[in-house]
Amino acid sequence: MNWIDVNESLPQVGIESVYGSLWVLVSYVFDGKQYVGEGKYIKTPKQPYWTDAFRNEVEVTHWMPLPEPPMI
């Protein structure tokens, strides 16, 4: 999998995803530092935004789908 630039494409936000996109792996800037973690894209009528797992708004630069879990 390759990182996707947010200027090129965003995760889909479907009808069933009232609370945003599915969780994806994101590379983001928070407090002036670069991090990698889980995040989701929230599309609102006024201003769309990204949030991390702790519900902080973050400045995402790249994202990629999370891999499928292993079969047990």
PQR file with spaces between the fields and no chain letter, atoms N, CA, C, O and H, PARSE charges and radii, in Angstrom:
ATOM       1  N    MET     1       0.831   -1.186    0.000 -0.4000 1.5000
ATOM       2  CA   MET     1       0.000    0.000    0.000 -0.0000 2.0000
ATOM       3  C    MET     1       0.874    1.248    0.000  0.5500 1.7000
ATOM       4  O    MET     1       1.951    1.274    0.596 -0.5500 1.4000
ATOM       5  N    ASN     2       0.392    2.265   -0.673 -0.4000 1.5000
ATOM       6  CA   ASN     2       1.098    3.537   -0.739 -0.0000 2.0000
ATOM       7  C    ASN     2       0.276    4.623   -0.056  0.5500 1.7000
ATOM       8  O    ASN     2      -0.952    4.559   -0.007 -0.5500 1.4000
ATOM       9  H    ASN     2      -0.483    2.243   -1.157  0.4000 1.0000
ATOM      10  N    TRP     3       0.982    5.622    0.470 -0.4000 1.5000
ATOM      11  CA   TRP     3       0.319    6.773    1.070 -0.0000 2.0000
ATOM      12  C    TRP     3      -0.399    7.570   -0.013  0.5500 1.7000
ATOM      13  O    TRP     3       0.109    7.705   -1.126 -0.5500 1.4000
ATOM      14  H    TRP     3       1.980    5.674    0.430  0.4000 1.0000
ATOM      15  N    ILE     4      -1.572    8.096    0.307 -0.4000 1.5000
ATOM      16  CA   ILE     4      -2.368    8.906   -0.620 -0.0000 2.0000
ATOM      17  C    ILE     4      -2.364   10.341   -0.103  0.5500 1.7000
ATOM      18  O    ILE     4      -2.728   10.592    1.046 -0.5500 1.4000
ATOM      19  H    ILE     4      -1.985    7.987    1.211  0.4000 1.0000
ATOM      20  N    ASP     5      -1.952   11.275   -0.947 -0.4000 1.5000
ATOM      21  CA   ASP     5      -1.940   12.691   -0.592 -0.0000 2.0000
ATOM      22  C    ASP     5      -3.385   13.187   -0.490  0.5500 1.7000
ATOM      23  O    ASP     5      -4.189   12.910   -1.379 -0.5500 1.4000
ATOM      24  H    ASP     5      -1.656   11.070   -1.880  0.4000 1.0000
ATOM      25  N    VAL     6      -3.727   13.914    0.576 -0.4000 1.5000
ATOM      26  CA   VAL     6      -5.102   14.404    0.750 -0.0000 2.0000
ATOM      27  C    VAL     6      -5.503   15.391   -0.340  0.5500 1.7000
ATOM      28  O    VAL     6      -6.693   15.620   -0.559 -0.5500 1.4000
ATOM      29  H    VAL     6      -3.073   14.139    1.298  0.4000 1.0000
ATOM      30  N    ASN     7      -4.523   15.976   -1.026 -0.4000 1.5000
ATOM      31  CA   ASN     7      -4.835   16.876   -2.135 -0.0000 2.0000
ATOM      32  C    ASN     7      -5.220   16.109   -3.389  0.5500 1.7000
ATOM      33  O    ASN     7      -5.775   16.686   -4.324 -0.5500 1.4000
ATOM      34  H    ASN     7      -3.557   15.790   -0.848  0.4000 1.0000
ATOM      35  N    GLU     8      -4.928   14.800   -3.417 -0.4000 1.5000
ATOM      36  CA   GLU     8      -5.263   13.967   -4.571 -0.0000 2.0000
ATOM      37  C    GLU     8      -6.565   13.194   -4.377  0.5500 1.7000
ATOM      38  O    GLU     8      -7.333   13.026   -5.324 -0.5500 1.4000
ATOM      39  H    GLU     8      -4.477   14.332   -2.657  0.4000 1.0000
ATOM      40  N    SER     9      -6.817   12.721   -3.154 -0.4000 1.5000
ATOM      41  CA   SER     9      -7.994   11.897   -2.897 -0.0000 2.0000
ATOM      42  C    SER     9      -8.292   11.867   -1.401  0.5500 1.7000
ATOM      43  O    SER     9      -7.388   11.991   -0.574 -0.5500 1.4000
ATOM      44  H    SER     9      -6.193   12.857   -2.385  0.4000 1.0000
ATOM      45  N    LEU    10      -9.570   11.701   -1.066 -0.4000 1.5000
ATOM      46  CA   LEU    10     -10.000   11.591    0.329 -0.0000 2.0000
ATOM      47  C    LEU    10     -10.758   10.276    0.517  0.5500 1.7000
ATOM      48  O    LEU    10     -11.303    9.741   -0.449 -0.5500 1.4000
ATOM      49  H    LEU    10     -10.304   11.600   -1.738  0.4000 1.0000
ATOM      50  N    PRO    11     -10.801    9.750    1.731 -0.5600 1.5000
ATOM      51  CA   PRO    11     -11.579    8.526    1.963  0.2800 2.0000
ATOM      52  C    PRO    11     -13.066    8.780    1.712  0.5500 1.7000
ATOM      53  O    PRO    11     -13.561    9.890    1.906 -0.5500 1.4000
ATOM      54  N    GLN    12     -13.755    7.750    1.284 -0.4000 1.5000
ATOM      55  CA   GLN    12     -15.189    7.882    1.038 -0.0000 2.0000
ATOM      56  C    GLN    12     -15.944    8.032    2.342  0.5500 1.7000
ATOM      57  O    GLN    12     -15.636    7.382    3.340 -0.5500 1.4000
ATOM      58  H    GLN    12     -13.353    6.849    1.126  0.4000 1.0000
ATOM      59  N    VAL    13     -16.936    8.900    2.313 -0.4000 1.5000
ATOM      60  CA   VAL    13     -17.836    9.086    3.448 -0.0000 2.0000
ATOM      61  C    VAL    13     -19.220    8.731    2.923  0.5500 1.7000
ATOM      62  O    VAL    13     -19.846    9.523    2.218 -0.5500 1.4000
ATOM      63  H    VAL    13     -17.187    9.429    1.502  0.4000 1.0000
ATOM      64  N    GLY    14     -19.693    7.539    3.267 -0.4000 1.5000
ATOM      65  CA   GLY    14     -20.973    7.067    2.747 -0.0000 2.0000
ATOM      66  C    GLY    14     -22.140    7.407    3.645  0.5500 1.7000
ATOM      67  O    GLY    14     -21.966    7.997    4.712 -0.5500 1.4000
ATOM      68  H    GLY    14     -19.185    6.895    3.839  0.4000 1.0000
ATOM      69  N    ILE    15     -23.314    7.039    3.217 -0.4000 1.5000
ATOM      70  CA   ILE    15     -24.543    7.299    3.958 -0.0000 2.0000
ATOM      71  C    ILE    15     -24.498    6.614    5.320  0.5500 1.7000
ATOM      72  O    ILE    15     -24.968    7.177    6.309 -0.5500 1.4000
ATOM      73  H    ILE    15     -23.455    6.559    2.351  0.4000 1.0000
ATOM      74  N    GLU    16     -23.938    5.407    5.384 -0.4000 1.5000
ATOM      75  CA   GLU    16     -23.883    4.668    6.640 -0.0000 2.0000
ATOM      76  C    GLU    16     -22.824    5.232    7.589  0.5500 1.7000
ATOM      77  O    GLU    16     -22.812    4.872    8.766 -0.5500 1.4000
ATOM      78  H    GLU    16     -23.556    4.950    4.581  0.4000 1.0000
ATOM      79  N    SER    17     -21.944    6.094    7.113 -0.4000 1.5000
ATOM      80  CA   SER    17     -20.868    6.652    7.927 -0.0000 2.0000
ATOM      81  C    SER    17     -21.247    8.037    8.426  0.5500 1.7000
ATOM      82  O    SER    17     -20.600    9.025    8.080 -0.5500 1.4000
ATOM      83  H    SER    17     -21.954    6.386    6.157  0.4000 1.0000
ATOM      84  N    VAL    18     -22.292    8.109    9.235 -0.4000 1.5000
ATOM      85  CA   VAL    18     -22.781    9.387    9.743 -0.0000 2.0000
ATOM      86  C    VAL    18     -21.691   10.123   10.507  0.5500 1.7000
ATOM      87  O    VAL    18     -21.675   11.353   10.535 -0.5500 1.4000
ATOM      88  H    VAL    18     -22.818    7.306    9.515  0.4000 1.0000
ATOM      89  N    TYR    19     -20.782    9.382   11.126 -0.4000 1.5000
ATOM      90  CA   TYR    19     -19.736    9.987   11.928 -0.0000 2.0000
ATOM      91  C    TYR    19     -18.423   10.117   11.181  0.5500 1.7000
ATOM      92  O    TYR    19     -17.376   10.249   11.814 -0.5500 1.4000
ATOM      93  H    TYR    19     -20.795    8.382   11.103  0.4000 1.0000
ATOM      94  N    GLY    20     -18.443   10.084    9.868 -0.4000 1.5000
ATOM      95  CA   GLY    20     -17.240   10.261    9.071 -0.0000 2.0000
ATOM      96  C    GLY    20     -16.878    9.012    8.307  0.5500 1.7000
ATOM      97  O    GLY    20     -17.663    8.069    8.204 -0.5500 1.4000
ATOM      98  H    GLY    20     -19.295    9.977    9.354  0.4000 1.0000
ATOM      99  N    SER    21     -15.672    9.024    7.775 -0.4000 1.5000
ATOM     100  CA   SER    21     -15.189    7.890    7.000 -0.0000 2.0000
ATOM     101  C    SER    21     -14.873    6.726    7.922  0.5500 1.7000
ATOM     102  O    SER    21     -14.943    6.850    9.145 -0.5500 1.4000
ATOM     103  H    SER    21     -15.034    9.790    7.859  0.4000 1.0000
ATOM     104  N    LEU    22     -14.531    5.613    7.333 -0.4000 1.5000
ATOM     105  CA   LEU    22     -13.992    4.515    8.117 -0.0000 2.0000
ATOM     106  C    LEU    22     -12.652    4.960    8.683  0.5500 1.7000
ATOM     107  O    LEU    22     -12.051    5.908    8.177 -0.5500 1.4000
ATOM     108  H    LEU    22     -14.474    5.512    6.340  0.4000 1.0000
ATOM     109  N    TRP    23     -12.179    4.291    9.722 -0.4000 1.5000
ATOM     110  CA   TRP    23     -10.864    4.601   10.258 -0.0000 2.0000
ATOM     111  C    TRP    23      -9.810    4.234    9.227  0.5500 1.7000
ATOM     112  O    TRP    23      -9.880    3.169    8.612 -0.5500 1.4000
ATOM     113  H    TRP    23     -12.667    3.521   10.133  0.4000 1.0000
ATOM     114  N    VAL    24      -8.837    5.112    9.038 -0.4000 1.5000
ATOM     115  CA   VAL    24      -7.735    4.892    8.109 -0.0000 2.0000
ATOM     116  C    VAL    24      -6.429    5.232    8.821  0.5500 1.7000
ATOM     117  O    VAL    24      -6.431    5.866    9.876 -0.5500 1.4000
ATOM     118  H    VAL    24      -8.781    5.976    9.538  0.4000 1.0000
ATOM     119  N    LEU    25      -5.323    4.806    8.237 -0.4000 1.5000
ATOM     120  CA   LEU    25      -4.009    5.172    8.760 -0.0000 2.0000
ATOM     121  C    LEU    25      -3.674    6.544    8.208  0.5500 1.7000
ATOM     122  O    LEU    25      -3.772    6.763    7.001 -0.5500 1.4000
ATOM     123  H    LEU    25      -5.321    4.291    7.380  0.4000 1.0000
ATOM     124  N    VAL    26      -3.278    7.477    9.075 -0.4000 1.5000
ATOM     125  CA   VAL    26      -3.007    8.843    8.629 -0.0000 2.0000
ATOM     126  C    VAL    26      -1.632    9.306    9.082  0.5500 1.7000
ATOM     127  O    VAL    26      -1.118    8.886   10.119 -0.5500 1.4000
ATOM     128  H    VAL    26      -3.198    7.298   10.056  0.4000 1.0000
ATOM     129  N    SER    27      -1.061   10.172    8.282 -0.4000 1.5000
ATOM     130  CA   SER    27       0.141   10.900    8.641 -0.0000 2.0000
ATOM     131  C    SER    27      -0.327   12.334    8.838  0.5500 1.7000
ATOM     132  O    SER    27      -0.868   12.948    7.918 -0.5500 1.4000
ATOM     133  H    SER    27      -1.478   10.513    7.440  0.4000 1.0000
ATOM     134  N    TYR    28      -0.114   12.873   10.051 -0.4000 1.5000
ATOM     135  CA   TYR    28      -0.679   14.182   10.341 -0.0000 2.0000
ATOM     136  C    TYR    28       0.274   15.040   11.166  0.5500 1.7000
ATOM     137  O    TYR    28       1.223   14.553   11.780 -0.5500 1.4000
ATOM     138  H    TYR    28       0.326   12.375   10.798  0.4000 1.0000
ATOM     139  N    VAL    29      -0.022   16.340   11.151 -0.4000 1.5000
ATOM     140  CA   VAL    29       0.744   17.316   11.918 -0.0000 2.0000
ATOM     141  C    VAL    29      -0.119   17.745   13.097  0.5500 1.7000
ATOM     142  O    VAL    29      -1.273   18.137   12.923 -0.5500 1.4000
ATOM     143  H    VAL    29      -0.793   16.735   10.652  0.4000 1.0000
ATOM     144  N    PHE    30       0.450   17.666   14.302 -0.4000 1.5000
ATOM     145  CA   PHE    30      -0.248   18.108   15.509 -0.0000 2.0000
ATOM     146  C    PHE    30       0.768   18.782   16.406  0.5500 1.7000
ATOM     147  O    PHE    30       1.813   18.211   16.719 -0.5500 1.4000
ATOM     148  H    PHE    30       1.387   17.347   14.443  0.4000 1.0000
ATOM     149  N    ASP    31       0.461   19.985   16.811 -0.4000 1.5000
ATOM     150  CA   ASP    31       1.373   20.755   17.660 -0.0000 2.0000
ATOM     151  C    ASP    31       2.747   20.922   17.009  0.5500 1.7000
ATOM     152  O    ASP    31       3.769   20.937   17.694 -0.5500 1.4000
ATOM     153  H    ASP    31      -0.387   20.450   16.557  0.4000 1.0000
ATOM     154  N    GLY    32       2.760   21.047   15.678 -0.4000 1.5000
ATOM     155  CA   GLY    32       4.007   21.265   14.952 -0.0000 2.0000
ATOM     156  C    GLY    32       4.860   20.028   14.738  0.5500 1.7000
ATOM     157  O    GLY    32       5.980   20.137   14.239 -0.5500 1.4000
ATOM     158  H    GLY    32       1.929   21.035   15.121  0.4000 1.0000
ATOM     159  N    LYS    33       4.354   18.842   15.106 -0.4000 1.5000
ATOM     160  CA   LYS    33       5.121   17.602   14.942 -0.0000 2.0000
ATOM     161  C    LYS    33       4.365   16.637   14.043  0.5500 1.7000
ATOM     162  O    LYS    33       3.135   16.659   13.991 -0.5500 1.4000
ATOM     163  H    LYS    33       3.445   18.753   15.512  0.4000 1.0000
ATOM     164  N    GLN    34       5.112   15.780   13.326 -0.4000 1.5000
ATOM     165  CA   GLN    34       4.532   14.790   12.418 -0.0000 2.0000
ATOM     166  C    GLN    34       4.278   13.483   13.168  0.5500 1.7000
ATOM     167  O    GLN    34       5.153   12.998   13.885 -0.5500 1.4000
ATOM     168  H    GLN    34       6.111   15.762   13.368  0.4000 1.0000
ATOM     169  N    TYR    35       3.075   12.909   13.004 -0.4000 1.5000
ATOM     170  CA   TYR    35       2.693   11.657   13.652 -0.0000 2.0000
ATOM     171  C    TYR    35       2.059   10.713   12.645  0.5500 1.7000
ATOM     172  O    TYR    35       1.643   11.135   11.565 -0.5500 1.4000
ATOM     173  H    TYR    35       2.363   13.303   12.422  0.4000 1.0000
ATOM     174  N    VAL    36       1.987    9.444   12.997 -0.4000 1.5000
ATOM     175  CA   VAL    36       1.248    8.445   12.236 -0.0000 2.0000
ATOM     176  C    VAL    36       0.302    7.770   13.216  0.5500 1.7000
ATOM     177  O    VAL    36       0.708    7.403   14.318 -0.5500 1.4000
ATOM     178  H    VAL    36       2.325    9.102   13.874  0.4000 1.0000
ATOM     179  N    GLY    37      -0.937    7.606   12.829 -0.4000 1.5000
ATOM     180  CA   GLY    37      -1.919    6.966   13.698 -0.0000 2.0000
ATOM     181  C    GLY    37      -3.202    6.730   12.942  0.5500 1.7000
ATOM     182  O    GLY    37      -3.254    6.895   11.723 -0.5500 1.4000
ATOM     183  H    GLY    37      -1.267    7.905   11.934  0.4000 1.0000
ATOM     184  N    GLU    38      -4.245    6.343   13.666 -0.4000 1.5000
ATOM     185  CA   GLU    38      -5.551    6.152   13.060 -0.0000 2.0000
ATOM     186  C    GLU    38      -6.302    7.469   13.065  0.5500 1.7000
ATOM     187  O    GLU    38      -6.173    8.271   13.990 -0.5500 1.4000
ATOM     188  H    GLU    38      -4.203    6.209   14.656  0.4000 1.0000
ATOM     189  N    GLY    39      -7.086    7.682   12.022 -0.4000 1.5000
ATOM     190  CA   GLY    39      -7.883    8.892   11.934 -0.0000 2.0000
ATOM     191  C    GLY    39      -9.075    8.669   11.041  0.5500 1.7000
ATOM     192  O    GLY    39      -9.203    7.627   10.398 -0.5500 1.4000
ATOM     193  H    GLY    39      -7.191    7.030   11.270  0.4000 1.0000
ATOM     194  N    LYS    40      -9.948    9.657   11.008 -0.4000 1.5000
ATOM     195  CA   LYS    40     -11.082    9.586   10.099 -0.0000 2.0000
ATOM     196  C    LYS    40     -11.385   10.975    9.568  0.5500 1.7000
ATOM     197  O    LYS    40     -11.124   11.990   10.214 -0.5500 1.4000
ATOM     198  H    LYS    40      -9.845   10.503   11.531  0.4000 1.0000
ATOM     199  N    TYR    41     -11.955   10.982    8.353 -0.4000 1.5000
ATOM     200  CA   TYR    41     -12.310   12.207    7.670 -0.0000 2.0000
ATOM     201  C    TYR    41     -13.775   12.496    7.941  0.5500 1.7000
ATOM     202  O    TYR    41     -14.637   11.655    7.689 -0.5500 1.4000
ATOM     203  H    TYR    41     -12.167   10.157    7.828  0.4000 1.0000
ATOM     204  N    ILE    42     -14.058   13.692    8.459 -0.4000 1.5000
ATOM     205  CA   ILE    42     -15.429   14.107    8.754 -0.0000 2.0000
ATOM     206  C    ILE    42     -15.830   15.168    7.739  0.5500 1.7000
ATOM     207  O    ILE    42     -15.219   16.235    7.664 -0.5500 1.4000
ATOM     208  H    ILE    42     -13.358   14.376    8.664  0.4000 1.0000
ATOM     209  N    LYS    43     -16.862   14.863    6.959 -0.4000 1.5000
ATOM     210  CA   LYS    43     -17.299   15.805    5.930 -0.0000 2.0000
ATOM     211  C    LYS    43     -18.534   16.538    6.446  0.5500 1.7000
ATOM     212  O    LYS    43     -19.609   15.953    6.577 -0.5500 1.4000
ATOM     213  H    LYS    43     -17.358   13.997    7.019  0.4000 1.0000
ATOM     214  N    THR    44     -18.365   17.823    6.735 -0.4000 1.5000
ATOM     215  CA   THR    44     -19.471   18.648    7.205 -0.0000 2.0000
ATOM     216  C    THR    44     -19.828   19.658    6.124  0.5500 1.7000
ATOM     217  O    THR    44     -18.997   19.959    5.267 -0.5500 1.4000
ATOM     218  H    THR    44     -17.492   18.299    6.629  0.4000 1.0000
ATOM     219  N    PRO    45     -21.056   20.191    6.146 -0.5600 1.5000
ATOM     220  CA   PRO    45     -21.441   21.159    5.119  0.2800 2.0000
ATOM     221  C    PRO    45     -20.563   22.407    5.111  0.5500 1.7000
ATOM     222  O    PRO    45     -20.254   22.936    4.043 -0.5500 1.4000
ATOM     223  N    LYS    46     -20.155   22.888    6.299 -0.4000 1.5000
ATOM     224  CA   LYS    46     -19.384   24.127    6.345 -0.0000 2.0000
ATOM     225  C    LYS    46     -17.894   23.906    6.128  0.5500 1.7000
ATOM     226  O    LYS    46     -17.295   24.523    5.246 -0.5500 1.4000
ATOM     227  H    LYS    46     -20.406   22.458    7.166  0.4000 1.0000
ATOM     228  N    GLN    47     -17.296   23.033    6.925 -0.4000 1.5000
ATOM     229  CA   GLN    47     -15.853   22.833    6.808 -0.0000 2.0000
ATOM     230  C    GLN    47     -15.486   21.397    7.183  0.5500 1.7000
ATOM     231  O    GLN    47     -15.563   21.025    8.354 -0.5500 1.4000
ATOM     232  H    GLN    47     -17.783   22.533    7.641  0.4000 1.0000
ATOM     233  N    PRO    48     -15.089   20.590    6.199 -0.5600 1.5000
ATOM     234  CA   PRO    48     -14.654   19.226    6.510  0.2800 2.0000
ATOM     235  C    PRO    48     -13.368   19.246    7.340  0.5500 1.7000
ATOM     236  O    PRO    48     -12.586   20.194    7.266 -0.5500 1.4000
ATOM     237  N    TYR    49     -13.159   18.195    8.125 -0.4000 1.5000
ATOM     238  CA   TYR    49     -11.955   18.132    8.950 -0.0000 2.0000
ATOM     239  C    TYR    49     -11.578   16.683    9.216  0.5500 1.7000
ATOM     240  O    TYR    49     -12.355   15.770    8.936 -0.5500 1.4000
ATOM     241  H    TYR    49     -13.794   17.425    8.185  0.4000 1.0000
ATOM     242  N    TRP    50     -10.388   16.476    9.756 -0.4000 1.5000
ATOM     243  CA   TRP    50      -9.888   15.175   10.165 -0.0000 2.0000
ATOM     244  C    TRP    50      -9.825   15.126   11.681  0.5500 1.7000
ATOM     245  O    TRP    50      -9.597   16.147   12.329 -0.5500 1.4000
ATOM     246  H    TRP    50      -9.757   17.218    9.984  0.4000 1.0000
ATOM     247  N    THR    51     -10.027   13.947   12.246 -0.4000 1.5000
ATOM     248  CA   THR    51      -9.908   13.756   13.687 -0.0000 2.0000
ATOM     249  C    THR    51      -9.074   12.508   13.951  0.5500 1.7000
ATOM     250  O    THR    51      -9.102   11.552   13.176 -0.5500 1.4000
ATOM     251  H    THR    51     -10.213   13.117   11.719  0.4000 1.0000
ATOM     252  N    ASP    52      -8.334   12.532   15.053 -0.4000 1.5000
ATOM     253  CA   ASP    52      -7.573   11.339   15.420 -0.0000 2.0000
ATOM     254  C    ASP    52      -8.397   10.500   16.394  0.5500 1.7000
ATOM     255  O    ASP    52      -9.536   10.848   16.703 -0.5500 1.4000
ATOM     256  H    ASP    52      -8.312   13.309   15.682  0.4000 1.0000
ATOM     257  N    ALA    53      -7.831    9.408   16.874 -0.4000 1.5000
ATOM     258  CA   ALA    53      -8.553    8.488   17.760 -0.0000 2.0000
ATOM     259  C    ALA    53      -8.941    9.135   19.088  0.5500 1.7000
ATOM     260  O    ALA    53      -9.811    8.626   19.793 -0.5500 1.4000
ATOM     261  H    ALA    53      -6.905    9.125   16.623  0.4000 1.0000
ATOM     262  N    PHE    54      -8.304   10.250   19.431 -0.4000 1.5000
ATOM     263  CA   PHE    54      -8.606   10.945   20.684 -0.0000 2.0000
ATOM     264  C    PHE    54      -9.551   12.126   20.472  0.5500 1.7000
ATOM     265  O    PHE    54      -9.753   12.941   21.372 -0.5500 1.4000
ATOM     266  H    PHE    54      -7.597   10.664   18.858  0.4000 1.0000
ATOM     267  N    ARG    55     -10.126   12.207   19.271 -0.4000 1.5000
ATOM     268  CA   ARG    55     -11.068   13.261   18.876 -0.0000 2.0000
ATOM     269  C    ARG    55     -10.428   14.641   18.773  0.5500 1.7000
ATOM     270  O    ARG    55     -11.116   15.657   18.871 -0.5500 1.4000
ATOM     271  H    ARG    55      -9.961   11.545   18.540  0.4000 1.0000
ATOM     272  N    ASN    56      -9.118   14.676   18.576 -0.4000 1.5000
ATOM     273  CA   ASN    56      -8.434   15.943   18.307 -0.0000 2.0000
ATOM     274  C    ASN    56      -8.548   16.232   16.821  0.5500 1.7000
ATOM     275  O    ASN    56      -8.393   15.326   16.001 -0.5500 1.4000
ATOM     276  H    ASN    56      -8.559   13.851   18.496  0.4000 1.0000
ATOM     277  N    GLU    57      -8.814   17.473   16.463 -0.4000 1.5000
ATOM     278  CA   GLU    57      -8.735   17.844   15.057 -0.0000 2.0000
ATOM     279  C    GLU    57      -7.271   17.887   14.678  0.5500 1.7000
ATOM     280  O    GLU    57      -6.461   18.496   15.377 -0.5500 1.4000
ATOM     281  H    GLU    57      -8.940   18.209   17.129  0.4000 1.0000
ATOM     282  N    VAL    58      -6.926   17.241   13.569 -0.4000 1.5000
ATOM     283  CA   VAL    58      -5.537   17.176   13.147 -0.0000 2.0000
ATOM     284  C    VAL    58      -5.417   17.561   11.675  0.5500 1.7000
ATOM     285  O    VAL    58      -6.375   17.465   10.909 -0.5500 1.4000
ATOM     286  H    VAL    58      -7.584   16.747   13.001  0.4000 1.0000
ATOM     287  N    GLU    59      -4.229   17.994   11.305 -0.4000 1.5000
ATOM     288  CA   GLU    59      -3.924   18.410    9.935 -0.0000 2.0000
ATOM     289  C    GLU    59      -3.283   17.225    9.209  0.5500 1.7000
ATOM     290  O    GLU    59      -2.069   17.028    9.275 -0.5500 1.4000
ATOM     291  H    GLU    59      -3.450   18.072   11.928  0.4000 1.0000
ATOM     292  N    VAL    60      -4.105   16.445    8.522 -0.4000 1.5000
ATOM     293  CA   VAL    60      -3.638   15.244    7.827 -0.0000 2.0000
ATOM     294  C    VAL    60      -3.012   15.634    6.494  0.5500 1.7000
ATOM     295  O    VAL    60      -3.557   16.450    5.751 -0.5500 1.4000
ATOM     296  H    VAL    60      -5.090   16.604    8.468  0.4000 1.0000
ATOM     297  N    THR    61      -1.856   15.037    6.204 -0.4000 1.5000
ATOM     298  CA   THR    61      -1.186   15.276    4.929 -0.0000 2.0000
ATOM     299  C    THR    61      -1.342   14.090    3.985  0.5500 1.7000
ATOM     300  O    THR    61      -1.430   14.270    2.771 -0.5500 1.4000
ATOM     301  H    THR    61      -1.413   14.374    6.807  0.4000 1.0000
ATOM     302  N    HIS    62      -1.377   12.867    4.544 -0.4000 1.5000
ATOM     303  CA   HIS    62      -1.489   11.645    3.743 -0.0000 2.0000
ATOM     304  C    HIS    62      -2.302   10.609    4.514  0.5500 1.7000
ATOM     305  O    HIS    62      -2.395   10.673    5.740 -0.5500 1.4000
ATOM     306  H    HIS    62      -1.305   12.721    5.530  0.4000 1.0000
ATOM     307  N    TRP    63      -2.888    9.658    3.795 -0.4000 1.5000
ATOM     308  CA   TRP    63      -3.654    8.592    4.420 -0.0000 2.0000
ATOM     309  C    TRP    63      -3.549    7.323    3.588  0.5500 1.7000
ATOM     310  O    TRP    63      -3.139    7.362    2.428 -0.5500 1.4000
ATOM     311  H    TRP    63      -2.812    9.606    2.799  0.4000 1.0000
ATOM     312  N    MET    64      -3.925    6.192    4.191 -0.4000 1.5000
ATOM     313  CA   MET    64      -4.032    4.926    3.468 -0.0000 2.0000
ATOM     314  C    MET    64      -5.021    4.035    4.216  0.5500 1.7000
ATOM     315  O    MET    64      -5.166    4.153    5.433 -0.5500 1.4000
ATOM     316  H    MET    64      -4.258    6.160    5.133  0.4000 1.0000
ATOM     317  N    PRO    65      -5.705    3.137    3.489 -0.5600 1.5000
ATOM     318  CA   PRO    65      -6.628    2.225    4.171  0.2800 2.0000
ATOM     319  C    PRO    65      -5.877    1.348    5.162  0.5500 1.7000
ATOM     320  O    PRO    65      -4.715    1.004    4.943 -0.5500 1.4000
ATOM     321  N    LEU    66      -6.543    0.991    6.245 -0.4000 1.5000
ATOM     322  CA   LEU    66      -5.959    0.047    7.185 -0.0000 2.0000
ATOM     323  C    LEU    66      -5.932   -1.338    6.535  0.5500 1.7000
ATOM     324  O    LEU    66      -6.840   -1.671    5.773 -0.5500 1.4000
ATOM     325  H    LEU    66      -7.486    1.270    6.422  0.4000 1.0000
ATOM     326  N    PRO    67      -4.924   -2.140    6.816 -0.5600 1.5000
ATOM     327  CA   PRO    67      -4.876   -3.491    6.243  0.2800 2.0000
ATOM     328  C    PRO    67      -5.960   -4.372    6.885  0.5500 1.7000
ATOM     329  O    PRO    67      -6.436   -4.096    7.986 -0.5500 1.4000
ATOM     330  N    GLU    68      -6.326   -5.417    6.177 -0.4000 1.5000
ATOM     331  CA   GLU    68      -7.282   -6.387    6.704 -0.0000 2.0000
ATOM     332  C    GLU    68      -6.633   -7.126    7.875  0.5500 1.7000
ATOM     333  O    GLU    68      -5.431   -7.390    7.845 -0.5500 1.4000
ATOM     334  H    GLU    68      -5.940   -5.641    5.283  0.4000 1.0000
ATOM     335  N    PRO    69      -7.403   -7.459    8.893 -0.5600 1.5000
ATOM     336  CA   PRO    69      -6.821   -8.209   10.013  0.2800 2.0000
ATOM     337  C    PRO    69      -6.475   -9.639    9.578  0.5500 1.7000
ATOM     338  O    PRO    69      -7.039  -10.137    8.603 -0.5500 1.4000
ATOM     339  N    PRO    70      -5.568  -10.293   10.279 -0.5600 1.5000
ATOM     340  CA   PRO    70      -5.200  -11.669    9.920  0.2800 2.0000
ATOM     341  C    PRO    70      -6.353  -12.631   10.196  0.5500 1.7000
ATOM     342  O    PRO    70      -7.175  -12.391   11.081 -0.5500 1.4000
ATOM     343  N    MET    71      -6.404  -13.692    9.449 -0.4000 1.5000
ATOM     344  CA   MET    71      -7.407  -14.741    9.668 -0.0000 2.0000
ATOM     345  C    MET    71      -6.955  -15.601   10.834  0.5500 1.7000
ATOM     346  O    MET    71      -5.792  -15.997   10.899 -0.5500 1.4000
ATOM     347  H    MET    71      -5.737  -13.887    8.731  0.4000 1.0000
ATOM     348  N    ILE    72      -7.859  -15.891   11.750 -0.4000 1.5000
ATOM     349  CA   ILE    72      -7.476  -16.759   12.883 -0.0000 2.0000
ATOM     350  C    ILE    72      -8.221  -18.072   12.800  0.5500 1.7000
ATOM     351  O    ILE    72      -8.042  -18.939   13.656 -0.5500 1.4000
ATOM     352  H    ILE    72      -8.805  -15.569   11.696  0.4000 1.0000
